[in-house]
């Protein structure tokens, strides 16, 4: 099973998304990829009012896209933003633009199984550093 930790740093107009992918086997985790992606929101053509919460959603999308490069059927996503966990778990409740939900679900849907959980900042420190 893949484990994905994501986090974002947002300072208008820059959204910096970090992610860490590990593979869990036999009770231990092995690092398989770390990365980041930086976006200038002033050049975004979707007319989205960016903020840290929307940046968290974008970081999750970035990490899940990276995870698709690995031949795994399950992914467990770790984020430190509770409202994002709530929005992703409850299909009928979406506090964000439909773009985010559609993009995320199109990538998560390629896994046979996926879960999302909120973790404390310490568990997410490597993703935050990215």
Backbone atoms as SQL, in Angstrom:
CREATE TABLE atoms (id INTEGER PRIMARY KEY, chain TEXT, resi INTEGER, resn TEXT, atom TEXT, x REAL, y REAL, z REAL);
INSERT INTO atoms VALUES
  (1, 'A', 1, 'UNK', 'N', 0.845, -1.177, 0.000),
  (2, 'A', 1, 'UNK', 'CA', 0.000, 0.000, 0.000),
  (3, 'A', 1, 'UNK', 'C', 0.888, 1.238, 0.000),
  (4, 'A', 2, 'UNK', 'N', 0.498, 2.225, -0.806),
  (5, 'A', 2, 'UNK', 'CA', 1.190, 3.500, -0.813),
  (6, 'A', 2, 'UNK', 'C', 0.653, 4.390, 0.289),
  (7, 'A', 3, 'UNK', 'N', 1.543, 5.144, 0.896),
  (8, 'A', 3, 'UNK', 'CA', 1.166, 6.184, 1.843),
  (9, 'A', 3, 'UNK', 'C', 1.609, 7.501, 1.244),
  (10, 'A', 4, 'UNK', 'N', 0.722, 8.477, 1.260),
  (11, 'A', 4, 'UNK', 'CA', 0.997, 9.779, 0.686),
  (12, 'A', 4, 'UNK', 'C', 0.781, 10.844, 1.748),
  (13, 'A', 5, 'UNK', 'N', 1.780, 11.650, 1.994),
  (14, 'A', 5, 'UNK', 'CA', 1.644, 12.810, 2.874),
  (15, 'A', 5, 'UNK', 'C', 1.770, 14.051, 2.007),
  (16, 'A', 6, 'UNK', 'N', 0.850, 15.005, 2.170),
  (17, 'A', 6, 'UNK', 'CA', 0.904, 16.241, 1.389),
  (18, 'A', 6, 'UNK', 'C', 0.740, 17.437, 2.310),
  (19, 'A', 7, 'UNK', 'N', 1.286, 18.551, 1.867),
  (20, 'A', 7, 'UNK', 'CA', 1.114, 19.801, 2.599),
  (21, 'A', 7, 'UNK', 'C', 1.348, 20.955, 1.638),
  (22, 'A', 8, 'UNK', 'N', 0.956, 22.137, 2.063),
  (23, 'A', 8, 'UNK', 'CA', 1.056, 23.313, 1.206),
  (24, 'A', 8, 'UNK', 'C', 1.580, 24.494, 2.009),
  (25, 'A', 9, 'UNK', 'N', 2.280, 25.349, 1.312),
  (26, 'A', 9, 'UNK', 'CA', 2.615, 26.670, 1.825),
  (27, 'A', 9, 'UNK', 'C', 1.995, 27.654, 0.852),
  (28, 'A', 10, 'UNK', 'N', 1.269, 28.622, 1.385),
  (29, 'A', 10, 'UNK', 'CA', 0.596, 29.582, 0.520),
  (30, 'A', 10, 'UNK', 'C', 0.943, 30.992, 0.963),
  (31, 'A', 11, 'UNK', 'N', 1.460, 31.746, 0.041),
  (32, 'A', 11, 'UNK', 'CA', 1.669, 33.173, 0.243),
  (33, 'A', 11, 'UNK', 'C', 1.374, 33.832, -1.091),
  (34, 'A', 12, 'UNK', 'N', 0.230, 34.511, -1.150),
  (35, 'A', 12, 'UNK', 'CA', -0.269, 35.068, -2.407),
  (36, 'A', 12, 'UNK', 'C', 0.849, 35.722, -3.188),
  (37, 'A', 13, 'UNK', 'N', 1.034, 35.391, -4.432),
  (38, 'A', 13, 'UNK', 'CA', 0.236, 34.527, -5.294),
  (39, 'A', 13, 'UNK', 'C', 0.802, 33.113, -5.444),
  (40, 'A', 14, 'UNK', 'N', 1.703, 32.680, -4.566),
  (41, 'A', 14, 'UNK', 'CA', 2.403, 31.411, -4.752),
  (42, 'A', 14, 'UNK', 'C', 1.805, 30.307, -3.891),
  (43, 'A', 15, 'UNK', 'N', 1.481, 29.192, -4.540),
  (44, 'A', 15, 'UNK', 'CA', 1.054, 27.973, -3.861),
  (45, 'A', 15, 'UNK', 'C', 2.165, 26.948, -4.067),
  (46, 'A', 16, 'UNK', 'N', 2.778, 26.504, -2.980),
  (47, 'A', 16, 'UNK', 'CA', 3.848, 25.518, -3.049),
  (48, 'A', 16, 'UNK', 'C', 3.347, 24.217, -2.429),
  (49, 'A', 17, 'UNK', 'N', 3.231, 23.179, -3.253),
  (50, 'A', 17, 'UNK', 'CA', 2.676, 21.887, -2.846),
  (51, 'A', 17, 'UNK', 'C', 3.804, 20.877, -2.658),
  (52, 'A', 18, 'UNK', 'N', 3.873, 20.270, -1.483),
  (53, 'A', 18, 'UNK', 'CA', 4.872, 19.247, -1.228),
  (54, 'A', 18, 'UNK', 'C', 4.214, 17.906, -0.982),
  (55, 'A', 19, 'UNK', 'N', 4.906, 16.837, -1.376),
  (56, 'A', 19, 'UNK', 'CA', 4.373, 15.497, -1.135),
  (57, 'A', 19, 'UNK', 'C', 5.510, 14.520, -0.859),
  (58, 'A', 20, 'UNK', 'N', 5.168, 13.472, -0.113),
  (59, 'A', 20, 'UNK', 'CA', 6.093, 12.382, 0.190),
  (60, 'A', 20, 'UNK', 'C', 5.323, 11.083, -0.010),
  (61, 'A', 21, 'UNK', 'N', 5.856, 10.195, -0.833),
  (62, 'A', 21, 'UNK', 'CA', 5.259, 8.885, -1.078),
  (63, 'A', 21, 'UNK', 'C', 6.133, 7.814, -0.447),
  (64, 'A', 22, 'UNK', 'N', 5.508, 6.944, 0.341),
  (65, 'A', 22, 'UNK', 'CA', 6.201, 5.805, 0.921),
  (66, 'A', 22, 'UNK', 'C', 5.412, 4.549, 0.603),
  (67, 'A', 23, 'UNK', 'N', 6.080, 3.415, 0.694),
  (68, 'A', 23, 'UNK', 'CA', 5.410, 2.140, 0.492),
  (69, 'A', 23, 'UNK', 'C', 5.498, 1.358, 1.796),
  (70, 'A', 24, 'UNK', 'N', 4.341, 0.909, 2.270),
  (71, 'A', 24, 'UNK', 'CA', 4.279, 0.143, 3.509),
  (72, 'A', 24, 'UNK', 'C', 4.314, -1.348, 3.191),
  (73, 'A', 25, 'UNK', 'N', 5.284, -2.031, 3.783),
  (74, 'A', 25, 'UNK', 'CA', 5.385, -3.485, 3.649),
  (75, 'A', 25, 'UNK', 'C', 5.939, -4.048, 4.940),
  (76, 'A', 26, 'UNK', 'N', 5.315, -5.080, 5.425),
  (77, 'A', 26, 'UNK', 'CA', 5.806, -5.771, 6.604),
  (78, 'A', 26, 'UNK', 'C', 5.966, -4.909, 7.833),
  (79, 'A', 27, 'UNK', 'N', 5.112, -3.935, 8.024),
  (80, 'A', 27, 'UNK', 'CA', 5.159, -3.101, 9.208),
  (81, 'A', 27, 'UNK', 'C', 6.128, -1.931, 9.139),
  (82, 'A', 28, 'UNK', 'N', 6.778, -1.734, 8.006),
  (83, 'A', 28, 'UNK', 'CA', 7.680, -0.596, 7.877),
  (84, 'A', 28, 'UNK', 'C', 7.348, 0.181, 6.609),
  (85, 'A', 29, 'UNK', 'N', 7.816, 1.410, 6.573),
  (86, 'A', 29, 'UNK', 'CA', 7.602, 2.253, 5.400),
  (87, 'A', 29, 'UNK', 'C', 8.937, 2.545, 4.737),
  (88, 'A', 30, 'UNK', 'N', 8.925, 2.521, 3.415),
  (89, 'A', 30, 'UNK', 'CA', 10.125, 2.803, 2.631),
  (90, 'A', 30, 'UNK', 'C', 9.826, 3.980, 1.714),
  (91, 'A', 31, 'UNK', 'N', 10.689, 4.985, 1.751),
  (92, 'A', 31, 'UNK', 'CA', 10.529, 6.162, 0.907),
  (93, 'A', 31, 'UNK', 'C', 10.672, 5.769, -0.558),
  (94, 'A', 32, 'UNK', 'N', 9.703, 6.215, -1.388),
  (95, 'A', 32, 'UNK', 'CA', 9.838, 5.957, -2.818),
  (96, 'A', 32, 'UNK', 'C', 9.914, 7.240, -3.647),
  (97, 'A', 33, 'UNK', 'N', 9.360, 8.347, -3.144),
  (98, 'A', 33, 'UNK', 'CA', 9.452, 9.594, -3.901),
  (99, 'A', 33, 'UNK', 'C', 9.093, 10.774, -3.012),
  (100, 'A', 34, 'UNK', 'N', 9.783, 11.887, -3.239),
  (101, 'A', 34, 'UNK', 'CA', 9.452, 13.166, -2.617),
  (102, 'A', 34, 'UNK', 'C', 9.429, 14.196, -3.727),
  (103, 'A', 35, 'UNK', 'N', 8.579, 15.190, -3.600),
  (104, 'A', 35, 'UNK', 'CA', 8.559, 16.207, -4.633),
  (105, 'A', 35, 'UNK', 'C', 7.772, 17.429, -4.232),
  (106, 'A', 36, 'UNK', 'N', 7.830, 18.409, -5.082),
  (107, 'A', 36, 'UNK', 'CA', 7.062, 19.633, -4.854),
  (108, 'A', 36, 'UNK', 'C', 6.697, 20.238, -6.207),
  (109, 'A', 37, 'UNK', 'N', 5.702, 21.062, -6.163),
  (110, 'A', 37, 'UNK', 'CA', 5.263, 21.778, -7.359),
  (111, 'A', 37, 'UNK', 'C', 4.823, 23.158, -6.908),
  (112, 'A', 38, 'UNK', 'N', 5.244, 24.163, -7.619),
  (113, 'A', 38, 'UNK', 'CA', 4.939, 25.542, -7.267),
  (114, 'A', 38, 'UNK', 'C', 4.053, 26.141, -8.349),
  (115, 'A', 39, 'UNK', 'N', 2.987, 26.828, -7.916),
  (116, 'A', 39, 'UNK', 'CA', 2.039, 27.450, -8.840),
  (117, 'A', 39, 'UNK', 'C', 1.958, 28.944, -8.564),
  (118, 'A', 40, 'UNK', 'N', 1.900, 29.725, -9.622),
  (119, 'A', 40, 'UNK', 'CA', 1.639, 31.151, -9.509),
  (120, 'A', 40, 'UNK', 'C', 0.155, 31.340, -9.789),
  (121, 'A', 41, 'UNK', 'N', -0.617, 31.656, -8.761),
  (122, 'A', 41, 'UNK', 'CA', -2.072, 31.725, -8.903),
  (123, 'A', 41, 'UNK', 'C', -2.532, 32.905, -9.751),
  (124, 'A', 42, 'UNK', 'N', -1.675, 33.877, -9.958),
  (125, 'A', 42, 'UNK', 'CA', -2.063, 35.003, -10.808),
  (126, 'A', 42, 'UNK', 'C', -2.180, 34.592, -12.271),
  (127, 'A', 43, 'UNK', 'N', -1.625, 33.437, -12.608),
  (128, 'A', 43, 'UNK', 'CA', -1.709, 32.939, -13.986),
  (129, 'A', 43, 'UNK', 'C', -2.716, 31.800, -14.109),
  (130, 'A', 44, 'UNK', 'N', -3.553, 31.613, -13.108),
  (131, 'A', 44, 'UNK', 'CA', -4.573, 30.570, -13.139),
  (132, 'A', 44, 'UNK', 'C', -5.800, 31.103, -13.871),
  (133, 'A', 45, 'UNK', 'N', -6.289, 30.349, -14.837),
  (134, 'A', 45, 'UNK', 'CA', -7.417, 30.816, -15.639),
  (135, 'A', 45, 'UNK', 'C', -8.763, 30.264, -15.166),
  (136, 'A', 46, 'UNK', 'N', -8.815, 29.671, -13.983),
  (137, 'A', 46, 'UNK', 'CA', -10.065, 29.071, -13.511),
  (138, 'A', 46, 'UNK', 'C', -10.893, 29.998, -12.632),
  (139, 'A', 47, 'UNK', 'N', -10.443, 31.222, -12.414),
  (140, 'A', 47, 'UNK', 'CA', -11.152, 32.190, -11.596),
  (141, 'A', 47, 'UNK', 'C', -11.449, 31.633, -10.204),
  (142, 'A', 48, 'UNK', 'N', -10.429, 31.080, -9.565),
  (143, 'A', 48, 'UNK', 'CA', -10.533, 30.519, -8.220),
  (144, 'A', 48, 'UNK', 'C', -9.971, 31.524, -7.235),
  (145, 'A', 49, 'UNK', 'N', -10.685, 31.744, -6.139),
  (146, 'A', 49, 'UNK', 'CA', -10.142, 32.559, -5.061),
  (147, 'A', 49, 'UNK', 'C', -9.243, 31.672, -4.223),
  (148, 'A', 50, 'UNK', 'N', -7.945, 31.787, -4.436),
  (149, 'A', 50, 'UNK', 'CA', -6.989, 30.915, -3.764),
  (150, 'A', 50, 'UNK', 'C', -6.825, 31.301, -2.306),
  (151, 'A', 51, 'UNK', 'N', -6.500, 30.310, -1.510),
  (152, 'A', 51, 'UNK', 'CA', -6.186, 30.462, -0.100),
  (153, 'A', 51, 'UNK', 'C', -5.509, 29.195, 0.359),
  (154, 'A', 52, 'UNK', 'N', -5.156, 29.132, 1.619),
  (155, 'A', 52, 'UNK', 'CA', -4.423, 27.958, 2.090),
  (156, 'A', 52, 'UNK', 'C', -5.268, 26.681, 1.999),
  (157, 'A', 53, 'UNK', 'N', -6.574, 26.764, 2.242),
  (158, 'A', 53, 'UNK', 'CA', -7.421, 25.563, 2.177),
  (159, 'A', 53, 'UNK', 'C', -7.478, 25.007, 0.754),
  (160, 'A', 54, 'UNK', 'N', -7.612, 25.877, -0.218),
  (161, 'A', 54, 'UNK', 'CA', -7.632, 25.414, -1.608),
  (162, 'A', 54, 'UNK', 'C', -6.251, 24.930, -2.032),
  (163, 'A', 55, 'UNK', 'N', -5.231, 25.526, -1.475),
  (164, 'A', 55, 'UNK', 'CA', -3.878, 25.048, -1.721),
  (165, 'A', 55, 'UNK', 'C', -3.670, 23.640, -1.191),
  (166, 'A', 56, 'UNK', 'N', -4.261, 23.328, -0.024),
  (167, 'A', 56, 'UNK', 'CA', -4.177, 21.972, 0.538),
  (168, 'A', 56, 'UNK', 'C', -4.806, 20.960, -0.425),
  (169, 'A', 57, 'UNK', 'N', -5.936, 21.331, -1.000),
  (170, 'A', 57, 'UNK', 'CA', -6.606, 20.461, -1.977),
  (171, 'A', 57, 'UNK', 'C', -5.686, 20.230, -3.178),
  (172, 'A', 58, 'UNK', 'N', -5.051, 21.310, -3.642),
  (173, 'A', 58, 'UNK', 'CA', -4.165, 21.203, -4.809),
  (174, 'A', 58, 'UNK', 'C', -2.941, 20.353, -4.499),
  (175, 'A', 59, 'UNK', 'N', -2.427, 20.434, -3.279),
  (176, 'A', 59, 'UNK', 'CA', -1.289, 19.599, -2.882),
  (177, 'A', 59, 'UNK', 'C', -1.674, 18.126, -2.905),
  (178, 'A', 60, 'UNK', 'N', -2.871, 17.817, -2.436),
  (179, 'A', 60, 'UNK', 'CA', -3.341, 16.423, -2.457),
  (180, 'A', 60, 'UNK', 'C', -3.463, 15.922, -3.892),
  (181, 'A', 61, 'UNK', 'N', -4.007, 16.734, -4.766),
  (182, 'A', 61, 'UNK', 'CA', -4.114, 16.355, -6.178),
  (183, 'A', 61, 'UNK', 'C', -2.727, 16.100, -6.763),
  (184, 'A', 62, 'UNK', 'N', -1.772, 16.961, -6.460),
  (185, 'A', 62, 'UNK', 'CA', -0.405, 16.817, -6.967),
  (186, 'A', 62, 'UNK', 'C', 0.211, 15.500, -6.510),
  (187, 'A', 63, 'UNK', 'N', 0.041, 15.166, -5.231),
  (188, 'A', 63, 'UNK', 'CA', 0.598, 13.926, -4.694),
  (189, 'A', 63, 'UNK', 'C', -0.062, 12.681, -5.255),
  (190, 'A', 64, 'UNK', 'N', -1.376, 12.702, -5.391),
  (191, 'A', 64, 'UNK', 'CA', -2.089, 11.540, -5.935),
  (192, 'A', 64, 'UNK', 'C', -1.686, 11.319, -7.394),
  (193, 'A', 65, 'UNK', 'N', -1.523, 12.397, -8.141),
  (194, 'A', 65, 'UNK', 'CA', -1.055, 12.258, -9.535),
  (195, 'A', 65, 'UNK', 'C', 0.310, 11.588, -9.592),
  (196, 'A', 66, 'UNK', 'N', 1.204, 11.969, -8.684),
  (197, 'A', 66, 'UNK', 'CA', 2.533, 11.348, -8.647),
  (198, 'A', 66, 'UNK', 'C', 2.438, 9.868, -8.291),
  (199, 'A', 67, 'UNK', 'N', 1.509, 9.516, -7.422),
  (200, 'A', 67, 'UNK', 'CA', 1.345, 8.120, -6.981),
  (201, 'A', 67, 'UNK', 'C', 0.885, 7.212, -8.115),
  (202, 'A', 68, 'UNK', 'N', 0.261, 7.771, -9.128),
  (203, 'A', 68, 'UNK', 'CA', -0.218, 6.960, -10.247),
  (204, 'A', 68, 'UNK', 'C', 0.917, 6.315, -11.029),
  (205, 'A', 69, 'UNK', 'N', 2.134, 6.812, -10.856),
  (206, 'A', 69, 'UNK', 'CA', 3.287, 6.228, -11.556),
  (207, 'A', 69, 'UNK', 'C', 3.688, 4.865, -10.996),
  (208, 'A', 70, 'UNK', 'N', 3.115, 4.488, -9.866),
  (209, 'A', 70, 'UNK', 'CA', 3.494, 3.235, -9.212),
  (210, 'A', 70, 'UNK', 'C', 2.367, 2.220, -9.346),
  (211, 'A', 71, 'UNK', 'N', 2.727, 0.989, -9.505),
  (212, 'A', 71, 'UNK', 'CA', 1.757, -0.080, -9.727),
  (213, 'A', 71, 'UNK', 'C', 1.215, -0.574, -8.385),
  (214, 'A', 72, 'UNK', 'N', 0.373, 0.222, -7.778),
  (215, 'A', 72, 'UNK', 'CA', -0.234, -0.120, -6.496),
  (216, 'A', 72, 'UNK', 'C', -1.746, 0.013, -6.621),
  (217, 'A', 73, 'UNK', 'N', -2.463, -0.814, -5.888),
  (218, 'A', 73, 'UNK', 'CA', -3.918, -0.773, -5.969),
  (219, 'A', 73, 'UNK', 'C', -4.563, 0.024, -4.839),
  (220, 'A', 74, 'UNK', 'N', -3.768, 0.387, -3.816),
  (221, 'A', 74, 'UNK', 'CA', -4.334, 1.095, -2.665),
  (222, 'A', 74, 'UNK', 'C', -3.432, 2.248, -2.258),
  (223, 'A', 75, 'UNK', 'N', -4.082, 3.327, -1.783),
  (224, 'A', 75, 'UNK', 'CA', -3.339, 4.491, -1.308),
  (225, 'A', 75, 'UNK', 'C', -4.013, 5.041, -0.059),
  (226, 'A', 76, 'UNK', 'N', -3.207, 5.424, 0.906),
  (227, 'A', 76, 'UNK', 'CA', -3.674, 6.075, 2.125),
  (228, 'A', 76, 'UNK', 'C', -3.078, 7.474, 2.130),
  (229, 'A', 77, 'UNK', 'N', -3.944, 8.475, 2.095),
  (230, 'A', 77, 'UNK', 'CA', -3.514, 9.871, 2.028),
  (231, 'A', 77, 'UNK', 'C', -3.532, 10.488, 3.416),
  (232, 'A', 78, 'UNK', 'N', -2.456, 11.181, 3.773),
  (233, 'A', 78, 'UNK', 'CA', -2.322, 11.844, 5.069),
  (234, 'A', 78, 'UNK', 'C', -2.233, 13.353, 4.847),
  (235, 'A', 79, 'UNK', 'N', -3.136, 14.094, 5.452),
  (236, 'A', 79, 'UNK', 'CA', -3.105, 15.555, 5.384),
  (237, 'A', 79, 'UNK', 'C', -3.316, 16.106, 6.787),
  (238, 'A', 80, 'UNK', 'N', -2.896, 17.355, 7.008),
  (239, 'A', 80, 'UNK', 'CA', -3.072, 17.946, 8.338),
  (240, 'A', 80, 'UNK', 'C', -4.157, 19.022, 8.352),
  (241, 'A', 81, 'UNK', 'N', -5.100, 18.914, 7.440),
  (242, 'A', 81, 'UNK', 'CA', -6.162, 19.915, 7.289),
  (243, 'A', 81, 'UNK', 'C', -7.519, 19.210, 7.391),
  (244, 'A', 82, 'UNK', 'N', -8.191, 19.334, 8.532),
  (245, 'A', 82, 'UNK', 'CA', -9.423, 18.586, 8.791),
  (246, 'A', 82, 'UNK', 'C', -10.548, 18.908, 7.811),
  (247, 'A', 83, 'UNK', 'N', -10.703, 20.160, 7.411),
  (248, 'A', 83, 'UNK', 'CA', -11.815, 20.466, 6.503),
  (249, 'A', 83, 'UNK', 'C', -11.616, 19.817, 5.135),
  (250, 'A', 84, 'UNK', 'N', -10.371, 19.609, 4.725),
  (251, 'A', 84, 'UNK', 'CA', -10.116, 18.886, 3.477),
  (252, 'A', 84, 'UNK', 'C', -10.510, 17.422, 3.621),
  (253, 'A', 85, 'UNK', 'N', -10.163, 16.806, 4.725),
  (254, 'A', 85, 'UNK', 'CA', -10.553, 15.412, 4.972),
  (255, 'A', 85, 'UNK', 'C', -12.069, 15.287, 4.921),
  (256, 'A', 86, 'UNK', 'N', -12.756, 16.195, 5.576),
  (257, 'A', 86, 'UNK', 'CA', -14.225, 16.171, 5.596),
  (258, 'A', 86, 'UNK', 'C', -14.803, 16.335, 4.195),
  (259, 'A', 87, 'UNK', 'N', -14.264, 17.275, 3.426),
  (260, 'A', 87, 'UNK', 'CA', -14.768, 17.511, 2.067),
  (261, 'A', 87, 'UNK', 'C', -14.545, 16.298, 1.173),
  (262, 'A', 88, 'UNK', 'N', -13.414, 15.642, 1.299),
  (263, 'A', 88, 'UNK', 'CA', -13.115, 14.487, 0.446),
  (264, 'A', 88, 'UNK', 'C', -13.956, 13.280, 0.846),
  (265, 'A', 89, 'UNK', 'N', -14.159, 13.067, 2.127),
  (266, 'A', 89, 'UNK', 'CA', -14.929, 11.900, 2.593),
  (267, 'A', 89, 'UNK', 'C', -16.417, 12.004, 2.301),
  (268, 'A', 90, 'UNK', 'N', -16.972, 13.190, 2.296),
  (269, 'A', 90, 'UNK', 'CA', -18.417, 13.362, 2.151),
  (270, 'A', 90, 'UNK', 'C', -18.743, 13.953, 0.788),
  (271, 'A', 91, 'UNK', 'N', -19.139, 13.078, -0.125),
  (272, 'A', 91, 'UNK', 'CA', -19.387, 13.468, -1.507),
  (273, 'A', 91, 'UNK', 'C', -20.401, 14.592, -1.616),
  (274, 'A', 92, 'UNK', 'N', -21.447, 14.583, -0.789),
  (275, 'A', 92, 'UNK', 'CA', -22.492, 15.593, -0.910),
  (276, 'A', 92, 'UNK', 'C', -22.068, 16.929, -0.303),
  (277, 'A', 93, 'UNK', 'N', -20.984, 16.948, 0.462),
  (278, 'A', 93, 'UNK', 'CA', -20.525, 18.190, 1.084),
  (279, 'A', 93, 'UNK', 'C', -19.200, 18.587, 0.464),
  (280, 'A', 94, 'UNK', 'N', -19.209, 19.660, -0.276),
  (281, 'A', 94, 'UNK', 'CA', -17.984, 20.120, -0.910),
  (282, 'A', 94, 'UNK', 'C', -17.894, 21.632, -0.772),
  (283, 'A', 95, 'UNK', 'N', -17.002, 22.087, 0.083),
  (284, 'A', 95, 'UNK', 'CA', -16.849, 23.508, 0.339),
  (285, 'A', 95, 'UNK', 'C', -15.936, 24.193, -0.672),
  (286, 'A', 96, 'UNK', 'N', -15.473, 23.479, -1.652),
  (287, 'A', 96, 'UNK', 'CA', -14.505, 24.000, -2.598),
  (288, 'A', 96, 'UNK', 'C', -15.091, 23.984, -4.009),
  (289, 'A', 97, 'UNK', 'N', -14.428, 24.655, -4.917),
  (290, 'A', 97, 'UNK', 'CA', -14.875, 24.649, -6.302),
  (291, 'A', 97, 'UNK', 'C', -14.942, 23.223, -6.826),
  (292, 'A', 98, 'UNK', 'N', -15.865, 22.974, -7.708),
  (293, 'A', 98, 'UNK', 'CA', -16.038, 21.626, -8.241),
  (294, 'A', 98, 'UNK', 'C', -14.804, 21.144, -8.995),
  (295, 'A', 99, 'UNK', 'N', -13.984, 22.063, -9.486),
  (296, 'A', 99, 'UNK', 'CA', -12.760, 21.676, -10.190),
  (297, 'A', 99, 'UNK', 'C', -11.897, 20.771, -9.319),
  (298, 'A', 100, 'UNK', 'N', -11.693, 21.149, -8.064),
  (299, 'A', 100, 'UNK', 'CA', -10.829, 20.384, -7.171),
  (300, 'A', 100, 'UNK', 'C', -11.374, 18.974, -6.952),
  (301, 'A', 101, 'UNK', 'N', -12.639, 18.882, -6.645),
  (302, 'A', 101, 'UNK', 'CA', -13.244, 17.581, -6.371),
  (303, 'A', 101, 'UNK', 'C', -13.169, 16.687, -7.606),
  (304, 'A', 102, 'UNK', 'N', -13.525, 17.218, -8.751),
  (305, 'A', 102, 'UNK', 'CA', -13.506, 16.439, -9.988),
  (306, 'A', 102, 'UNK', 'C', -12.090, 15.939, -10.292),
  (307, 'A', 103, 'UNK', 'N', -11.108, 16.834, -10.200),
  (308, 'A', 103, 'UNK', 'CA', -9.722, 16.448, -10.485),
  (309, 'A', 103, 'UNK', 'C', -9.241, 15.379, -9.506),
  (310, 'A', 104, 'UNK', 'N', -9.473, 15.580, -8.221),
  (311, 'A', 104, 'UNK', 'CA', -9.008, 14.616, -7.224),
  (312, 'A', 104, 'UNK', 'C', -9.663, 13.259, -7.423),
  (313, 'A', 105, 'UNK', 'N', -10.961, 13.236, -7.595),
  (314, 'A', 105, 'UNK', 'CA', -11.658, 11.956, -7.726),
  (315, 'A', 105, 'UNK', 'C', -11.293, 11.237, -9.023),
  (316, 'A', 106, 'UNK', 'N', -10.965, 11.983, -10.074),
  (317, 'A', 106, 'UNK', 'CA', -10.554, 11.313, -11.311),
  (318, 'A', 106, 'UNK', 'C', -9.242, 10.564, -11.108),
  (319, 'A', 107, 'UNK', 'N', -8.369, 11.059, -10.236),
  (320, 'A', 107, 'UNK', 'CA', -7.107, 10.371, -9.958),
  (321, 'A', 107, 'UNK', 'C', -7.271, 9.295, -8.893),
  (322, 'A', 108, 'UNK', 'N', -7.990, 9.591, -7.813),
  (323, 'A', 108, 'UNK', 'CA', -8.200, 8.583, -6.773),
  (324, 'A', 108, 'UNK', 'C', -8.982, 7.389, -7.307),
  (325, 'A', 109, 'UNK', 'N', -9.873, 7.632, -8.261),
  (326, 'A', 109, 'UNK', 'CA', -10.673, 6.565, -8.841),
  (327, 'A', 109, 'UNK', 'C', -9.871, 5.518, -9.589),
  (328, 'A', 110, 'UNK', 'N', -8.619, 5.798, -9.863),
  (329, 'A', 110, 'UNK', 'CA', -7.761, 4.827, -10.540),
  (330, 'A', 110, 'UNK', 'C', -7.173, 3.804, -9.576),
  (331, 'A', 111, 'UNK', 'N', -7.372, 4.024, -8.289),
  (332, 'A', 111, 'UNK', 'CA', -6.944, 3.058, -7.273),
  (333, 'A', 111, 'UNK', 'C', -8.141, 2.194, -6.893),
  (334, 'A', 112, 'UNK', 'N', -7.908, 0.911, -6.629),
  (335, 'A', 112, 'UNK', 'CA', -8.987, 0.030, -6.188),
  (336, 'A', 112, 'UNK', 'C', -9.499, 0.445, -4.815),
  (337, 'A', 113, 'UNK', 'N', -8.590, 0.965, -3.996),
  (338, 'A', 113, 'UNK', 'CA', -8.961, 1.372, -2.638),
  (339, 'A', 113, 'UNK', 'C', -8.182, 2.631, -2.281),
  (340, 'A', 114, 'UNK', 'N', -8.863, 3.572, -1.632),
  (341, 'A', 114, 'UNK', 'CA', -8.185, 4.768, -1.146),
  (342, 'A', 114, 'UNK', 'C', -8.834, 5.224, 0.145),
  (343, 'A', 115, 'UNK', 'N', -8.043, 5.841, 0.970),
  (344, 'A', 115, 'UNK', 'CA', -8.530, 6.425, 2.223),
  (345, 'A', 115, 'UNK', 'C', -7.785, 7.726, 2.468),
  (346, 'A', 116, 'UNK', 'N', -8.400, 8.576, 3.266),
  (347, 'A', 116, 'UNK', 'CA', -7.768, 9.830, 3.653),
  (348, 'A', 116, 'UNK', 'C', -7.901, 9.988, 5.154),
  (349, 'A', 117, 'UNK', 'N', -6.844, 10.467, 5.788),
  (350, 'A', 117, 'UNK', 'CA', -6.894, 10.679, 7.236),
  (351, 'A', 117, 'UNK', 'C', -6.168, 11.963, 7.590),
  (352, 'A', 118, 'UNK', 'N', -6.619, 12.551, 8.683),
  (353, 'A', 118, 'UNK', 'CA', -5.944, 13.735, 9.210),
  (354, 'A', 118, 'UNK', 'C', -4.841, 13.267, 10.145),
  (355, 'A', 119, 'UNK', 'N', -3.690, 13.861, 9.996),
  (356, 'A', 119, 'UNK', 'CA', -2.555, 13.553, 10.862),
  (357, 'A', 119, 'UNK', 'C', -2.044, 14.856, 11.466),
  (358, 'A', 120, 'UNK', 'N', -1.289, 14.732, 12.542),
  (359, 'A', 120, 'UNK', 'CA', -0.731, 15.941, 13.140),
  (360, 'A', 120, 'UNK', 'C', 0.420, 16.463, 12.296),
  (361, 'A', 121, 'UNK', 'N', 0.801, 17.679, 12.565),
  (362, 'A', 121, 'UNK', 'CA', 1.833, 18.342, 11.765),
  (363, 'A', 121, 'UNK', 'C', 3.156, 17.576, 11.784),
  (364, 'A', 122, 'UNK', 'N', 3.483, 16.916, 12.896),
  (365, 'A', 122, 'UNK', 'CA', 4.720, 16.153, 12.992),
  (366, 'A', 122, 'UNK', 'C', 4.783, 15.028, 11.977),
  (367, 'A', 123, 'UNK', 'N', 3.676, 14.331, 11.773),
  (368, 'A', 123, 'UNK', 'CA', 3.614, 13.228, 10.803),
  (369, 'A', 123, 'UNK', 'C', 3.746, 13.756, 9.380),
  (370, 'A', 124, 'UNK', 'N', 3.387, 15.007, 9.203),
  (371, 'A', 124, 'UNK', 'CA', 3.382, 15.616, 7.878),
  (372, 'A', 124, 'UNK', 'C', 4.595, 16.513, 7.638),
  (373, 'A', 125, 'UNK', 'N', 5.546, 16.513, 8.546),
  (374, 'A', 125, 'UNK', 'CA', 6.676, 17.458, 8.459),
  (375, 'A', 125, 'UNK', 'C', 7.484, 17.304, 7.173),
  (376, 'A', 126, 'UNK', 'N', 7.722, 16.073, 6.725),
  (377, 'A', 126, 'UNK', 'CA', 8.509, 15.878, 5.501),
  (378, 'A', 126, 'UNK', 'C', 7.800, 16.498, 4.285),
  (379, 'A', 127, 'UNK', 'N', 6.483, 16.346, 4.220),
  (380, 'A', 127, 'UNK', 'CA', 5.739, 16.944, 3.110),
  (381, 'A', 127, 'UNK', 'C', 5.755, 18.470, 3.220),
  (382, 'A', 128, 'UNK', 'N', 5.649, 18.986, 4.426),
  (383, 'A', 128, 'UNK', 'CA', 5.692, 20.426, 4.631),
  (384, 'A', 128, 'UNK', 'C', 7.050, 20.990, 4.201),
  (385, 'A', 129, 'UNK', 'N', 8.116, 20.279, 4.505),
  (386, 'A', 129, 'UNK', 'CA', 9.458, 20.705, 4.136),
  (387, 'A', 129, 'UNK', 'C', 9.620, 20.781, 2.621),
  (388, 'A', 130, 'UNK', 'N', 8.970, 19.854, 1.896),
  (389, 'A', 130, 'UNK', 'CA', 9.042, 19.879, 0.442),
  (390, 'A', 130, 'UNK', 'C', 8.434, 21.146, -0.095);
